[in-house]
Amino acid sequence: MAILVGIDEAGFGPILGPLVVSSSIFRVPDNLVWANLWEILHKSVSDKRVKLNGRLLIADSKKAFTRSIGLKHLRKTVLATLDYLGKNPKTLTDLILALSPDCLSHLNEYPWYQKIDDYSLDSDSGAQIGASMLKADFENQQVELLGLQSRILEVAHYNKMIEAVKNKAKVLFTAVAELMQSAIDRFKNENIEIVVDRQGGRSHYRRELQLMFEGRELRVIHEDQDRSSYELSSGNNKLRVHFVVGADDKFLPVSLASMVCKYLRELLVDNINEYFRGFNSAVKPTAGYWQDGLRFIEDLKTHIPNVKYDANQLIRCR
């Protein structure tokens, strides 16, 4: 058996709202590490929105969520997989405690996150059905979901990190590395395969991995424009890390991480919108991406000029 970890992010590009990085952790038979898990688990999951018939959609969040579709697929899948793990969040606070408890105290410092205790997650009866289908299918295929975890880099913390390292990609890699280390600490004596959705055109990670995993022997398995793979050994324990372009559309654990990220970020951005629109509904909601984010900032100046806020908590420096 192997530990298979998928890691992805949501919110790398926007000017408003947090950057969220998440991981999903599975235990699978060795021969399924690189298998198409959608085919193996076809009774409970699908990567297509059509003909789900009660199954869960697990797909790149860009396929699972659009403004017209809304949150229904993200909500059902995230809540069902948490239900499988024995967690049943009812509010946004509960969700954050289930996925990223260390981040909660930082969010409490923001005025627009003061009501997350009361921010109810819409119930989804299909989530419990989906969790039951997952359990039966996973048991039949000797697959187990072991955990979901997130890192929420709220804006002030993100800006502080940018000030220190002067590079967005390094900030993202730091959060990815924290999730990698968390999995390694939890499964010290098991062989681990980690697949990360790769951002941008970068294809060399040797230096960063050596700095992160001092004491492990590093071997470059493969490096090209599509995939960069490394093996890090310590005694009989082997860790393999793969940075893959489009991994959120190719590997089920990465797709699940993608959906967890997107769901968390959408809920948090919705709290930003609700806070400012509470002063004047003429402020149109935003998803936080650059062009529309700049429009939102202008809306604040136009429609609620007397409402004061800390720009370092709302607006990213890059």
N, C-alpha and C positions, 0 to 999 in steps of 0.2 A: 504494500500500500504506500501511496505517496501523498504528501500534503501539496495541494494545488491552490495557489493564491492568485487572484485577479485584482488588479489595481487600476483605477481610472479617476478622472477629475471632472468637475463641472464648474465653470466660472473662471476659466483662465483668461478669457478675453475681455470681460466687461469692465466698466469704469465704476459701477456701483454694485454693492452686495458682496458677500463673501466668496472666497475660493474654497471649494469643498473637494476633498480627496478621500476616496473610500476604498476598502478592500473587502473581498469575499473570500472565505477560506473553506476549501472542501478537502475531504479525504476520499481518494479514488484508488481503484486498483492500478498498478503500474502501467498496465497496457491501455488504460483510458486517459493517461495524461494528455496525449495529443489527439485523442479521438474527438469526433464530433458529438459533444454531449447532448446537443439538441436531438440527434438521432437516437442516442442511447436512452434518453429520458423523454421520448416522444409522447408517452402517455400522460405526462404531467406538465410539460412546458413546450413552447414553440417560439420561434423567432419571427413569426408572421402574425399580423393582427387579424387576419381572416381565419375563420373556421377554428376558433380556439376551443369551443365546446367545453368550457369550464377550466381549460388548462391556463396556466400562467404565461403571459407574454414576458419573455426575457430576451431583450434585444438592446442594441445601442440606443441610448436615451433619445437620440435625435429621431429614431423611428417610433419610439414609444410615446413621445410627447410632442404635440404641436399646440398652438394656441386654440385651434378648432377642436382638437381631441380633448385637451385639458389633462388633468392629473389622473384620470381613472386607471390607466394601466400602471402608472408609476405607483399609485397608492395601493392597488390590489397586490402587486408583486412584492413591494417592500413589506407591507403588513403581513402577507402570507408567509414570507420567508422568516420574518421575525416571529410569527406564530409558531412556525416549525421549530424555532430555537427556544420556544417557551416564553416569549415576550409578547405583551399585548398593549402597546402604547395607545392612550386615548387622547393625549394632547401633544402639542409640539414639544413641550418640556419633557414629557415621557419619551418621545422619539429621540430627543437629543441625549437623554440619560441612557437610552438603549444603545446608541451608536457612538456618541462622543461626549461622555460625561465630563471629561476634563475641560471642555470648552464652555460649559454652561456658565461658570462664574464670569467669564469674559463677556459673554453676551448680555449678562445682567447690567453691564455698564452702559448699554446703549438705550436711549429713550424709546426707540421703535421696537425694542424687544421686551418691553416691560409687561406685555400681556400674553406672552407665550404660554403661561400657565393656563390661561383661559382659551387659548387657540385650539379648538377641537379639531381632531382629525375625523373627517367624515367616515362613518362606519361603512364597511364593505362586506356584505354577507359572503361574497365570493372568495374573500381572503381565507376564511376558515376552510371552505371547500378546497381551495387551491393548496392549502397547507396539508390537508389530509391526502390529496392526490400526490403531492410531493413525497410525503412520508412513505406511502406504499411503493411508489416508483423507485425512490432512493434505496429502500430496503431490498427490493428485487434485484437492483443493479449493483449493490454493495457500494453505493455512493452515499456520502454523508456531508451535509452542510454543517460546518463547525462554528462559523461566526461571521458577523458583519461588523465593520468598524469604520469610523470616519474621523477625519481631521477637518475642523471648520476654521479657516483662517479669516476671521472677521477683519474688516478694513483697516482699523488702526494697527492691529498686529501685522497684517500684510504690509502696510506702509513702513512699519518699523523694520521688518525684514528686508524690504527693498532698499531702505536707507543703508542697511549694513552690508548687503552683498551687491547692490546695484544691478541686479539681473533677475527678471521674472522666472526664467527657467530654473535658476538655482533655488529660488523660493519654492517652486513646485517640487523640485527634486528632494528638498529637505523634508517636505510633508510625505512624499512617497517613501523616502528612506525610513521615516518614523514608523510607517505601517509595515514595511519590510522587517524592521527590527522587532516590532511587536510580535509578528508571526514567528520569527526565529527564536525569540525568547520563550514563546509558548510551546514550541515543538522542537526543543533543542536536540533531541536524539532521533529525529526523523529526517528523511530526505525530503527536501522542499523544492518545488518548482514554482517560481514567481513569474507571472506574465504581466507586463505593464504596457498600457497603451502609450505609444511613443508620440511626443509632441515635436513638431518641426522637423528640420532636415538633419538633426544631429544623429550620428551613428557610432560615436565612440564614448564609452562610459567607464573605461578601465580605471582611469585616475580616480574618479569619484568613488568607485566601488572599493578600490584599495584603501582609500582614506576612511571609508565607512567601516570596512571589515578588516581592520588591522589584525594580523595573526593568522589570517586564512590565506592559503595559497590560491592565487587567481590564474585561471586559464581562459584565454579567449577561444570560444567555440566558433563564433561566426560574427562577422560584421559586414553589413552592406546597407544599401539605402532602405531596405524593407525590414530588416531584423538584426538586432545585436544581442548575442547570447554569450553568457559567461558562466563558468563553473568556479565556485569557491569552496575549497576543501579544508576540513579541519579534522584530522584523524580519520575515522570511518564515516563521518558526517559530510554529506555533500549538499550544497545549495546551488541551484541553477537559477539565473535571472535572465529574463528575455524581454527586451524592449522591442515591441512589434508595432509597426505602422498599421492602423486600423484594427487593433486587437479588440476594441469594443464591439466590432462587428464579426469577429472571427472566433472568439473564445467565450463560452458561456459565463465563466466566472468574472471576466472583465465586463461583459455586458451587464451582469447583475450589479457589479460595483458602479457602473455608469448610471444605472437607474436609481440606486441609492443616493448617489451624489446629486443627481438632478432633482429628485424629490425633496431632499433637504434644502437645497438652494432655493427652489421655487417657493417653498413655504416661508423661508426667511425673507426673501424679497417681497413676498406678499405682505409681510408685516411692515416692511418699510413703506410700501404703497398705502396701506391702511392708516398708518400713523400720520403721514403728511396729508392724505386726502381727508382725514378727520378734521383738519382745519379749514379745508375748502375743496369741495368735490370738483372744482374746475381744474385741479391738478390731475392730469391724466396719468394712469399707472404706467410703469415701465418694467422691462425685463432687465434693465441695467447695462445693456450693451452700449458701446461708445456713442454712436450718433443719437440714439434715443435717450441715453443717459444724460447727455449734454442738454437735450431738450427738456428733460425732467428738471435738471438743475435750474434752467431758465424759468420753467414753470414756477418753481419755488420762489424765485425772485419776483416774479410777476404777480402771483396770486396770493402768496402768504409772506410778504416782505418783512413782517414783524416777528415771524417765527424764527427764533435763533437755534442753531444747531452747530455742532462741532464738525467742520468740513473734513477733518482728519478721520472721523468715524464713518463718514458717508462716502467720500470720494477717494478713489485710489490715485496714488501719485503716478502710476504708470500701469 
